[in-house]
Amino acid sequence: MASIVRASKYRHVFGTASKREECYENLRVSINAWDTNYVCANPKYMAVNWNAGGGGAFCVVPHSQAGKLRGDFPLFSAHSGAVLDTAFSPFDDDIIASGAEDHQAMVWRVPADLAEREEEDVTQPLVVLGGHGRKVGHVAWNPVAENVLAVASSDHTVKIWDVGAVVVKSTLTGFGDTIMSIAWNHDGTLLAATCRDKRLRVFDARSGNIVQEGAGHLGVKGSRVVWLGNEPRLVTTGFSRTSDREIYLWDSMNLAAPISKLNVDMSAGMLMPFYDSGSSVLYVAGKGDGNIRYYEYTDDKLYLLSEYSSPEPQRGLGVMPKRGVDVGKCEVMRFFKVASNSLVEPVSFRVPRKAETFQADIYPPAHAGRPALSADQYFAGQDAEPVVVDMETLFRDGPLIVAGEAPAPASATKFVRCGTKPPPSEPSQSSPPPPPVATQSPVRRLSPAPQVALPVESETPPSPPPTAATITPAVMASNEEANRLRDENARLQAQLGQVQAQAGDAQQRAQRAEQAAADSEQSLRSVRAQLDDAVQKAAKDADALRAQVDAATQSVDEYKARLVKAEDSAKEHELNCQGLEKELRDAIEAANSLALAAEKAADSLQAAQ
């Protein structure tokens, strides 16, 4: 009972879904089966994994573009496989990392003219991070050091990258199966990971050594992990052997056994944990249902505060950093809920207060979006606490948007503090290639040819041709140079023709690829329609089966009632039979007595005669 009436500033926190005009519509959210959140956000943008017809893509939507997204909104589309995870940089709102099925992670800068582009996808990442043997399922930025990125792959490794130098600094190994989730601790020194081999591991991110390891959830389904702020505590979500959904609280320094276990329910969807260190509240949302439960963490216990319920199930959730919440409305958390394959709905959690001044008791300092260490300092072994900002600044000035360098179009941008040039981009298949010129041909570039003076037409008659006496060595050299330049020009013209022919072929191939993509899209629509019909038919069949089961159950109940009545009748008949048998025995004994008396009477009568 104490856990129900205990005092808490966040006891009455409530969730509210945004109005329709504040949602993000006309999206094509990925339908990939990989366990991912599908969406991420920062104070400037919302990004969602895209259901691309071929290859992989994701879409970054400015918050100013909330509403119905136009059909030709540009995508980020350099991956050749489906995008599985995205993550915005905590130190630059224009930088985002992505991981995909093509075994690569990429780092991008969002162009400043993104919203104004029409049918012009962003195809040139700043950095391509390869080296994995299988798909990249998770990307996570270090919360303290600049340009440090963790990349987890299905090849059972996690690589820690210095993105600025494009170098792998350490590789975390020892996993026995697919990595299900990764999470940095508050100062970026440790990395926790859950795995399909049912083990929970904590690594030293710089050395790659396993600091702690223990048995996790015993269910065959996946699990997730999250750190509880600056506490040495972890929370994992997963399943039991009997498929019950569970929440475990761990001491990160001793993973021999969890501190506590909490059984949630028996639903089938993965539980997605999110922790707000400012309020010490753990939010747990279930995939496939519309519930978001939230617990307050204190004294190594999780106390259930309340539950947000919605009739619309969520496929995934993204969370707004604390520097992006509306402090003036006492908002403590904001989620971006993937409500369907075409809709992302913001859900705001607020403390019910009407005060018009800053509420310092519910807003401790939060991450400021500034790095405390450079990558070189971090990998040299330096530690630091995250840089924080007074939340009263947000109350006064609004959400805190951070940036490294001024945004620029992706074709001309450089990564923050990155000394390497981005790799050259490939022309998009959705737009025709630019007209070829000599300097863009595959042949070696030549030095500019010297200018040769040519005769100029005039009204005066031309001079007579030079005779042998007038031809000087300088004139002969000039003629030879002119002939050489004409030959060089003819050769370049021939090469230009070849390049133009190659460009025409490439354009035709692009058109064929577009046609194939359109045909594939049409086939996909047909398959979706068939699938919808099959689902509807299955639902009808299921309803019919449920009706038959209900009828059969009712019949069984009737038969059971009749059986009980028959058993009662049988018992009654048995009792009656026992009574009749007793009466029959009594009648037989009476008859025997009468017969004996008759014999005696007959004997007496004969003796008298």
C-alpha positions as CSV (number, residue, x, y, z in Angstrom):
1,M,0.0,0.0,0.0
2,A,2.9,2.3,0.7
3,S,3.9,2.3,-3.0
4,I,0.4,3.6,-3.9
5,V,0.2,6.6,-1.5
6,R,3.9,7.5,-1.5
7,A,4.6,11.2,-2.2
8,S,6.0,12.1,-5.6
9,K,6.2,15.3,-7.7
10,Y,5.5,13.2,-10.8
11,R,2.7,11.1,-9.3
12,H,0.1,12.8,-11.5
13,V,2.1,13.1,-14.7
14,F,-0.3,12.5,-17.7
15,G,0.2,11.8,-21.4
16,T,-1.6,13.7,-24.1
17,A,-1.6,12.9,-27.8
18,S,-1.1,15.8,-30.3
19,K,-3.7,17.2,-32.5
20,R,-4.0,15.8,-36.0
21,E,-2.4,18.9,-37.6
22,E,0.6,18.5,-35.3
23,C,1.2,14.9,-36.4
24,Y,3.4,13.7,-39.3
25,E,1.2,12.2,-42.1
26,N,1.7,10.7,-45.5
27,L,4.9,8.8,-44.4
28,R,6.0,5.4,-45.6
29,V,7.4,3.9,-42.4
30,S,9.6,0.8,-42.9
31,I,7.9,-2.6,-42.5
32,N,11.2,-4.3,-41.8
33,A,10.9,-7.0,-39.0
34,W,14.1,-5.9,-37.2
35,D,13.5,-4.8,-33.6
36,T,14.0,-1.1,-33.9
37,N,12.3,2.1,-32.8
38,Y,11.9,3.2,-36.4
39,V,12.0,6.9,-35.4
40,C,14.3,9.3,-33.6
41,A,14.1,13.1,-32.9
42,N,15.9,16.2,-31.7
43,P,14.7,19.8,-31.1
44,K,15.0,20.5,-34.9
45,Y,14.0,17.3,-36.8
46,M,12.2,14.0,-36.7
47,A,13.7,11.1,-38.7
48,V,11.9,7.9,-39.7
49,N,13.1,4.7,-41.4
50,W,11.6,4.7,-44.9
51,N,9.9,1.9,-46.8
52,A,11.9,2.2,-50.0
53,G,11.1,0.2,-53.0
54,G,14.8,-0.7,-53.7
55,G,17.8,-0.1,-51.5
56,G,17.5,1.7,-48.2
57,A,16.5,5.2,-47.2
58,F,15.3,7.3,-44.3
59,C,13.5,10.6,-44.1
60,V,14.4,13.6,-42.0
61,V,11.4,16.0,-41.5
62,P,11.8,19.4,-39.9
63,H,9.3,20.0,-37.1
64,S,8.1,23.1,-39.1
65,Q,6.9,20.6,-41.7
66,A,4.5,18.8,-39.4
67,G,1.2,17.8,-41.1
68,K,0.8,16.0,-44.4
69,L,4.2,15.5,-46.0
70,R,4.4,16.2,-49.7
71,G,4.9,13.2,-51.9
72,D,8.3,14.4,-53.4
73,F,10.0,15.2,-50.1
74,P,13.7,14.3,-50.3
75,L,15.1,11.1,-48.7
76,F,18.6,10.1,-47.6
77,S,19.2,7.2,-49.9
78,A,22.8,6.0,-50.2
79,H,22.3,2.6,-48.5
80,S,21.9,-0.4,-50.8
81,G,19.9,-2.3,-48.1
82,A,17.0,-1.4,-45.8
83,V,17.9,1.2,-43.1
84,L,17.5,-0.5,-39.6
85,D,18.5,2.3,-37.2
86,T,19.2,6.0,-37.0
87,A,20.5,8.3,-34.3
88,F,21.0,12.1,-34.2
89,S,24.2,13.5,-32.9
90,P,23.8,14.9,-29.3
91,F,26.2,17.8,-30.2
92,D,24.9,18.9,-33.6
93,D,21.3,18.7,-34.5
94,D,22.1,18.6,-38.3
95,I,24.2,15.4,-38.0
96,I,22.6,12.0,-38.1
97,A,24.0,8.4,-38.3
98,S,22.3,5.4,-39.9
99,G,22.9,1.7,-40.0
100,A,21.5,-0.7,-42.7
101,E,21.4,-4.2,-44.1
102,D,24.2,-3.4,-46.5
103,H,26.7,-4.0,-43.7
104,Q,27.5,-0.2,-43.4
105,A,26.9,2.7,-41.2
106,M,26.8,6.2,-42.6
107,V,27.0,9.7,-41.1
108,W,25.1,12.5,-42.8
109,R,24.6,16.3,-42.5
110,V,21.1,17.5,-43.1
111,P,21.1,20.2,-45.9
112,A,19.9,23.6,-45.0
113,D,17.6,23.6,-48.0
114,L,16.1,20.2,-47.3
115,A,12.5,21.5,-47.1
116,E,12.9,23.4,-50.4
117,R,14.2,20.5,-52.4
118,E,11.9,18.8,-54.9
119,E,12.6,15.2,-55.9
120,E,16.3,15.6,-55.1
121,D,17.4,13.0,-52.6
122,V,20.4,13.4,-50.4
123,T,22.8,10.7,-51.8
124,Q,26.2,11.8,-50.4
125,P,27.0,10.9,-46.8
126,L,29.8,12.7,-45.0
127,V,31.4,9.4,-43.8
128,V,30.9,5.7,-44.7
129,L,31.8,3.3,-41.9
130,G,32.3,-0.2,-43.2
131,G,34.2,-3.3,-42.0
132,H,31.2,-5.3,-40.7
133,G,30.4,-8.7,-42.2
134,R,26.7,-8.6,-41.7
135,K,23.9,-6.0,-41.3
136,V,24.3,-3.1,-39.0
137,G,21.4,-3.1,-36.6
138,H,22.2,-0.3,-34.0
139,V,24.1,3.0,-33.9
140,A,24.6,5.1,-30.8
141,W,26.6,8.3,-30.2
142,N,28.7,8.7,-27.1
143,P,27.0,11.2,-24.7
144,V,30.2,13.0,-23.7
145,A,32.9,12.7,-26.4
146,E,32.5,14.4,-29.8
147,N,32.5,12.2,-33.0
148,V,32.5,8.9,-31.1
149,L,30.0,6.4,-32.5
150,A,29.2,2.8,-31.4
151,V,28.1,0.5,-34.3
152,A,26.6,-2.9,-33.6
153,S,26.3,-5.6,-36.2
154,S,24.8,-9.0,-36.7
155,D,28.4,-10.3,-37.1
156,H,28.4,-10.3,-33.3
157,T,30.7,-7.3,-32.8
158,V,30.4,-3.7,-31.8
159,K,32.9,-1.2,-33.3
160,I,33.7,2.1,-31.5
161,W,34.5,4.6,-34.2
162,D,36.4,7.9,-34.2
163,V,34.2,9.4,-36.9
164,G,36.4,12.5,-37.4
165,A,39.4,10.3,-38.3
166,V,37.2,7.5,-39.8
167,V,39.1,5.0,-37.6
168,V,37.9,2.0,-35.5
169,K,39.4,2.6,-32.1
170,S,38.1,-0.6,-30.4
171,T,36.0,-3.7,-31.2
172,L,33.8,-5.3,-28.6
173,T,33.5,-9.1,-29.0
174,G,32.4,-12.1,-27.0
175,F,28.8,-12.2,-28.1
176,G,27.3,-15.6,-28.8
177,D,24.4,-14.5,-31.0
178,T,22.7,-11.4,-32.5
179,I,23.1,-8.2,-30.5
180,M,19.6,-6.9,-29.6
181,S,20.4,-3.5,-28.0
182,I,23.3,-1.2,-26.9
183,A,23.4,1.7,-24.5
184,W,26.1,4.1,-23.2
185,N,26.3,5.0,-19.5
186,H,26.1,8.7,-18.6
187,D,29.8,9.5,-18.9
188,G,30.4,7.4,-22.0
189,T,33.0,5.1,-20.4
190,L,30.9,1.9,-20.4
191,L,28.6,0.3,-23.0
192,A,25.9,-2.2,-22.0
193,A,24.5,-4.7,-24.5
194,T,21.8,-7.4,-24.6
195,C,22.1,-10.4,-26.9
196,R,20.0,-13.2,-28.2
197,D,22.2,-15.6,-26.3
198,K,20.3,-14.4,-23.2
199,R,23.4,-12.7,-21.7
200,L,23.8,-9.2,-20.4
201,R,27.3,-7.7,-20.8
202,V,28.9,-4.4,-19.8
203,F,32.1,-3.4,-21.7
204,D,34.8,-0.9,-21.2
205,A,34.3,0.9,-24.5
206,R,37.9,2.0,-25.0
207,S,39.7,-1.2,-24.1
208,G,37.0,-3.5,-25.4
209,N,37.2,-5.6,-22.3
210,I,34.1,-7.2,-20.6
211,V,33.6,-5.5,-17.2
212,Q,30.6,-7.5,-16.1
213,E,28.5,-10.4,-17.6
214,G,25.5,-12.2,-16.3
215,A,22.4,-14.3,-17.4
216,G,19.6,-12.1,-18.6
217,H,16.0,-12.9,-19.5
218,L,15.3,-16.5,-20.2
219,G,12.7,-16.1,-23.0
220,V,13.5,-16.8,-26.6
221,K,12.4,-13.4,-27.7
222,G,14.5,-10.2,-27.7
223,S,15.5,-7.9,-24.8
224,R,16.6,-4.3,-24.4
225,V,18.8,-2.4,-21.9
226,V,18.9,1.2,-20.7
227,W,21.1,3.0,-18.0
228,L,19.4,4.8,-15.1
229,G,21.1,8.2,-15.5
230,N,24.3,8.7,-13.5
231,E,23.4,5.7,-11.2
232,P,25.3,2.5,-11.6
233,R,22.1,0.8,-12.4
234,L,20.6,-0.9,-15.5
235,V,17.1,-1.8,-16.5
236,T,16.4,-4.6,-19.0
237,T,13.1,-5.6,-20.6
238,G,12.5,-9.1,-22.0
239,F,10.5,-12.3,-21.6
240,S,10.4,-15.2,-19.2
241,R,10.4,-18.9,-20.3
242,T,6.6,-18.8,-20.3
243,S,6.6,-15.6,-22.5
244,D,5.6,-13.2,-19.7
245,R,7.0,-9.7,-20.2
246,E,9.5,-8.7,-17.5
247,I,11.5,-5.8,-16.2
248,Y,14.8,-6.4,-14.4
249,L,16.7,-3.9,-12.3
250,W,20.5,-4.6,-12.2
251,D,23.6,-3.4,-10.4
252,S,26.0,-2.8,-13.2
253,M,28.9,-3.7,-10.9
254,N,27.4,-7.2,-10.2
255,L,25.4,-8.9,-12.8
256,A,25.2,-12.3,-11.0
257,A,21.5,-11.7,-10.3
258,P,19.1,-8.8,-10.8
259,I,18.2,-6.5,-7.8
260,S,14.5,-6.9,-8.6
261,K,12.2,-8.5,-11.1
262,L,8.8,-7.1,-12.2
263,N,6.3,-9.2,-14.1
264,V,4.3,-6.9,-16.4
265,D,1.8,-9.0,-18.5
266,M,1.7,-11.8,-21.1
267,S,1.5,-9.7,-24.3
268,A,3.7,-10.6,-27.2
269,G,5.2,-7.2,-28.1
270,M,8.7,-6.1,-27.1
271,L,8.9,-3.6,-24.2
272,M,10.8,-0.4,-25.1
273,P,12.4,1.3,-22.1
274,F,13.2,5.0,-21.9
275,Y,14.7,6.7,-18.8
276,D,14.4,10.4,-17.9
277,S,17.3,11.1,-15.6
278,G,15.9,14.6,-14.7
279,S,12.7,13.1,-13.1
280,S,14.1,9.6,-12.4
281,V,11.1,8.2,-14.3
282,L,11.3,5.0,-16.4
283,Y,8.9,4.9,-19.3
284,V,8.1,1.4,-20.7
285,A,6.1,1.1,-23.9
286,G,4.9,-2.2,-25.5
287,K,5.2,-2.8,-29.2
288,G,1.8,-3.7,-30.6
289,D,-0.2,-2.2,-27.8
290,G,-1.2,1.4,-27.0
291,N,0.1,1.5,-23.4
292,I,3.0,3.5,-22.0
293,R,3.6,2.7,-18.3
294,Y,5.9,4.9,-16.2
295,Y,7.7,4.1,-13.0
296,E,9.6,6.3,-10.6
297,Y,13.0,4.9,-9.6
298,T,14.2,5.5,-6.0
299,D,16.0,3.5,-3.4
300,D,16.7,0.6,-5.9
301,K,12.9,0.2,-6.4
302,L,10.6,0.9,-9.3
303,Y,7.2,2.4,-8.2
304,L,4.4,2.4,-10.8
305,L,3.1,6.0,-11.2
306,S,0.4,5.6,-13.9
307,E,-0.2,4.4,-17.4
308,Y,-1.0,6.2,-20.7
309,S,-3.4,4.2,-22.8
310,S,-4.4,4.7,-26.4
311,P,-6.6,2.7,-28.8
312,E,-3.9,3.1,-31.5
313,P,-1.0,0.6,-31.0
314,Q,2.6,1.7,-31.4
315,R,5.1,0.1,-33.8
316,G,8.0,2.1,-32.4
317,L,8.8,5.2,-30.3
318,G,11.4,8.0,-30.5
319,V,12.1,10.4,-27.6
320,M,12.9,14.1,-27.6
321,P,16.0,15.1,-25.7
322,K,15.3,17.1,-22.6
323,R,16.6,20.3,-24.1
324,G,13.7,20.1,-26.6
325,V,10.7,19.8,-24.2
326,D,8.2,22.7,-23.6
327,V,9.3,23.9,-20.1
328,G,6.6,26.6,-20.1
329,K,3.9,23.9,-20.2
330,C,5.6,21.7,-17.6
331,E,6.4,19.1,-20.2
332,V,8.8,16.4,-18.8
333,M,8.8,14.0,-21.8
334,R,7.8,13.8,-25.4
335,F,7.6,10.7,-27.5
336,F,7.2,10.4,-31.3
337,K,4.9,7.4,-31.7
338,V,4.7,5.4,-34.9
339,A,1.0,4.9,-34.9
340,S,0.7,3.3,-38.4
341,N,2.7,2.8,-41.6
342,S,2.0,6.4,-42.6
343,L,1.6,8.3,-39.3
344,V,3.9,9.5,-36.5
345,E,2.1,11.1,-33.5
346,P,3.8,13.2,-30.8
347,V,2.7,12.2,-27.3
348,S,3.5,14.8,-24.5
349,F,3.8,13.9,-20.8
350,R,3.3,16.8,-18.4
351,V,3.1,17.7,-14.7
352,P,-0.3,19.2,-14.1
353,R,0.7,22.6,-12.8
354,K,-0.6,26.1,-13.8
355,A,2.3,28.1,-12.5
356,E,3.5,30.9,-14.8
357,T,7.1,30.8,-13.4
358,F,9.9,28.4,-13.9
359,Q,9.4,25.2,-11.9
360,A,12.9,24.5,-10.6
361,D,11.9,21.5,-8.5
362,I,10.9,19.4,-11.5
363,Y,13.6,20.6,-13.9
364,P,17.1,19.9,-12.7
365,P,20.0,20.8,-15.2
366,A,20.0,18.7,-18.3
367,H,22.4,17.8,-21.1
368,A,23.4,21.0,-22.9
369,G,24.3,19.5,-26.3
370,R,28.0,20.4,-26.0
371,P,30.8,17.8,-25.9
372,A,32.9,17.6,-22.7
373,L,35.8,15.9,-24.5
374,S,37.2,15.6,-28.0
375,A,37.6,12.2,-29.5
376,D,41.4,12.3,-29.0
377,Q,41.0,13.2,-25.4
378,Y,38.4,10.4,-24.9
379,F,40.5,7.7,-26.5
380,A,43.6,9.0,-24.6
381,G,41.8,7.9,-21.4
382,Q,40.3,11.1,-20.1
383,D,36.9,11.0,-18.4
384,A,34.4,13.9,-17.9
385,E,30.9,14.5,-16.8
386,P,28.4,15.6,-19.4
387,V,28.0,19.4,-19.9
388,V,24.6,20.5,-18.6
389,V,22.4,23.6,-19.0
390,D,20.1,25.3,-16.5
391,M,16.5,24.4,-17.7
392,E,15.4,28.0,-16.8
393,T,17.3,29.0,-20.0
394,L,14.8,26.9,-22.0
395,F,11.9,28.4,-20.0
396,R,13.1,31.8,-21.1
397,D,14.4,31.1,-24.6
398,G,12.6,28.0,-25.8
399,P,14.2,24.7,-27.0
400,L,17.9,24.6,-27.2
401,I,19.1,23.8,-30.8
402,V,22.8,23.0,-31.1
403,A,25.0,23.0,-34.2
404,G,28.7,22.5,-35.0
405,E,29.3,24.3,-38.3
406,A,26.7,26.3,-40.2
407,P,24.5,23.9,-42.2
408,A,25.3,23.7,-45.9
409,P,24.0,21.6,-48.8
410,A,25.1,18.0,-48.5
411,S,27.2,18.2,-51.7
412,A,29.5,20.8,-50.2
413,T,29.4,20.1,-46.4
414,K,32.1,18.9,-44.1
415,F,31.6,17.0,-40.8
416,V,32.2,18.7,-37.5
417,R,35.8,18.5,-36.6
418,C,36.4,16.0,-39.3
419,G,39.6,16.4,-41.3
420,T,38.6,13.9,-44.1
421,K,36.7,14.8,-47.2
422,P,33.4,13.1,-47.8
423,P,33.4,10.3,-50.5
424,P,32.3,11.3,-53.9
425,S,28.6,10.9,-54.5
426,E,26.9,8.8,-57.2
427,P,24.2,10.4,-59.4
428,S,20.7,9.6,-58.3
429,Q,18.8,7.2,-60.4
430,S,15.7,9.4,-60.0
431,S,17.2,12.3,-62.0
432,P,19.0,12.3,-65.3
433,P,22.8,12.6,-65.3
434,P,24.3,16.1,-66.0
435,P,25.5,16.7,-69.5
436,P,29.0,15.4,-69.9
437,V,31.9,17.8,-70.4
438,A,35.5,17.2,-71.2
439,T,36.7,17.7,-67.7
440,Q,34.2,15.1,-66.4
441,S,35.3,12.4,-68.8
442,P,37.2,9.3,-67.6
443,V,40.3,10.3,-69.6
444,R,43.2,12.1,-68.1
445,R,42.7,15.8,-67.9
446,L,45.0,17.8,-70.2
447,S,46.6,21.2,-69.7
448,P,44.8,24.1,-71.4
449,A,45.9,24.3,-75.0
450,P,47.7,27.5,-76.1
451,Q,45.6,30.0,-78.0
452,V,46.3,30.1,-81.8
453,A,45.5,33.2,-83.8
454,L,43.2,32.3,-86.7
455,P,42.5,34.5,-89.8
456,V,39.7,37.0,-89.3
457,E,37.4,37.7,-92.2
458,S,37.3,41.3,-93.3
459,E,36.2,43.3,-96.2
460,T,39.7,43.5,-97.7
461,P,40.8,40.8,-100.0
462,P,42.9,38.1,-98.3
463,S,46.6,38.3,-98.7
464,P,48.2,36.0,-101.3
465,P,49.5,32.7,-99.9
466,P,53.1,32.9,-98.7
467,T,55.8,31.8,-101.0
468,A,58.7,29.7,-100.0
469,A,60.8,32.8,-99.6
470,T,58.2,34.2,-97.1
471,I,57.8,31.0,-95.0
472,T,59.9,31.5,-91.9
473,P,60.8,28.9,-89.3
474,A,58.4,30.6,-86.8
475,V,55.5,30.2,-89.3
476,M,56.3,26.6,-89.8
477,A,56.4,25.9,-86.1
478,S,53.1,27.7,-85.7
479,N,51.5,25.6,-88.4
480,E,52.8,22.4,-86.8
481,E,51.4,23.5,-83.4
482,A,48.1,24.3,-85.0
483,N,48.0,20.8,-86.7
484,R,48.9,19.2,-83.4
485,L,46.1,21.0,-81.6
486,R,43.6,20.1,-84.3
487,D,44.6,16.4,-83.9
488,E,44.3,16.8,-80.1
489,N,40.9,18.5,-80.5
490,A,39.7,15.7,-82.8
491,R,40.8,13.1,-80.3
492,L,39.0,14.9,-77.5
493,Q,35.9,15.2,-79.6
494,A,36.0,11.4,-80.2
495,Q,36.4,10.8,-76.5
496,L,33.6,13.3,-75.8
497,G,31.4,11.3,-78.2
498,Q,32.2,8.1,-76.3
499,V,31.4,9.7,-73.0
500,Q,28.1,11.1,-74.3
501,A,27.2,7.6,-75.6
502,Q,28.1,6.2,-72.2
503,A,25.9,8.9,-70.5
504,G,23.1,8.0,-72.8
505,D,23.4,4.4,-71.9
506,A,23.5,5.3,-68.2
507,Q,20.4,7.4,-68.7
508,Q,18.6,4.5,-70.4
509,R,19.6,2.2,-67.6
510,A,18.4,4.7,-65.1
511,Q,15.1,4.9,-66.9
512,R,14.8,1.1,-67.0
513,A,15.6,1.0,-63.3
514,E,12.9,3.6,-62.6
515,Q,10.5,1.5,-64.6
516,A,11.5,-1.6,-62.8
517,A,11.1,0.2,-59.5
518,A,7.6,1.4,-60.6
519,D,6.7,-2.1,-61.6
520,S,8.0,-3.4,-58.3
521,E,6.0,-0.8,-56.5
522,Q,2.9,-1.8,-58.4
523,S,3.6,-5.5,-57.5
524,L,4.1,-4.5,-53.9
525,R,0.7,-2.7,-53.9
526,S,-0.9,-5.8,-55.4
527,V,0.8,-8.0,-52.7
528,R,-0.3,-5.6,-50.0
529,A,-3.9,-5.7,-51.3
530,Q,-3.8,-9.5,-51.4
531,L,-2.4,-9.5,-47.9
532,D,-5.1,-7.1,-46.7
533,D,-7.7,-9.4,-48.3
534,A,-6.1,-12.4,-46.7
535,V,-6.0,-10.7,-43.3
536,Q,-9.7,-9.7,-43.6
537,K,-10.6,-13.2,-44.7
538,A,-8.6,-14.6,-41.8
539,A,-10.3,-12.3,-39.4
540,K,-13.7,-13.3,-40.7
541,D,-12.7,-17.0,-40.5
542,A,-11.5,-16.4,-37.0
543,D,-14.8,-14.7,-36.1
544,A,-16.7,-17.7,-37.5
545,L,-14.4,-20.1,-35.6
546,R,-14.9,-18.1,-32.4
547,A,-18.7,-18.3,-33.0
548,Q,-18.5,-22.1,-33.5
549,V,-16.3,-22.4,-30.4
550,D,-18.8,-20.4,-28.4
551,A,-21.7,-22.6,-29.7
552,A,-19.7,-25.8,-28.9
553,T,-18.9,-24.4,-25.5
554,Q,-22.6,-23.7,-24.9
555,S,-23.5,-27.2,-26.1
556,V,-20.8,-28.7,-23.7
557,D,-22.3,-26.7,-20.9
558,E,-25.8,-28.0,-21.7
559,Y,-24.5,-31.6,-21.9
560,K,-22.7,-31.1,-18.6
561,A,-26.0,-29.9,-17.0
562,R,-27.9,-32.8,-18.5
563,L,-25.2,-35.2,-17.3
564,V,-25.5,-33.8,-13.8
565,K,-29.3,-34.3,-13.9
566,A,-28.8,-37.9,-15.2
567,E,-26.4,-38.6,-12.5
568,D,-28.8,-37.3,-9.9
569,S,-31.6,-39.4,-11.4
570,A,-29.4,-42.5,-11.5
571,K,-28.6,-42.0,-7.8
572,E,-32.3,-41.6,-7.0
573,H,-33.1,-44.8,-9.0
574,E,-30.4,-46.6,-7.2
575,L,-31.8,-45.6,-3.9
576,N,-35.3,-46.7,-5.0
577,C,-33.9,-50.0,-6.2
578,Q,-32.3,-50.6,-2.8
579,G,-35.7,-49.9,-1.1
580,L,-37.5,-52.2,-3.5
581,E,-34.9,-55.0,-2.9
582,K,-35.5,-54.6,0.9
583,E,-39.2,-54.8,0.4
584,L,-38.8,-57.8,-1.9
585,R,-36.7,-59.6,0.7
586,D,-39.3,-58.8,3.4
587,A,-42.1,-60.1,1.2
588,I,-40.2,-63.3,0.4
589,E,-39.6,-63.9,4.1
590,A,-43.3,-63.3,4.9
591,A,-44.3,-65.7,2.1
592,N,-41.9,-68.3,3.5
593,S,-43.4,-67.8,7.0
594,L,-47.0,-68.2,5.5
595,A,-46.0,-71.3,3.6
596,L,-44.5,-72.8,6.8
597,A,-47.6,-72.0,8.8
598,A,-49.8,-73.5,6.1
599,E,-47.7,-76.7,6.2
600,K,-48.1,-76.9,9.9
601,A,-51.8,-76.3,9.6
602,A,-52.1,-79.0,7.0
603,D,-50.2,-81.4,9.3
604,S,-52.5,-80.6,12.2
605,L,-55.6,-81.1,10.1
606,Q,-54.4,-84.5,8.9
607,A,-53.7,-85.6,12.5
608,A,-57.1,-84.5,13.6
609,Q,-58.8,-86.6,11.0
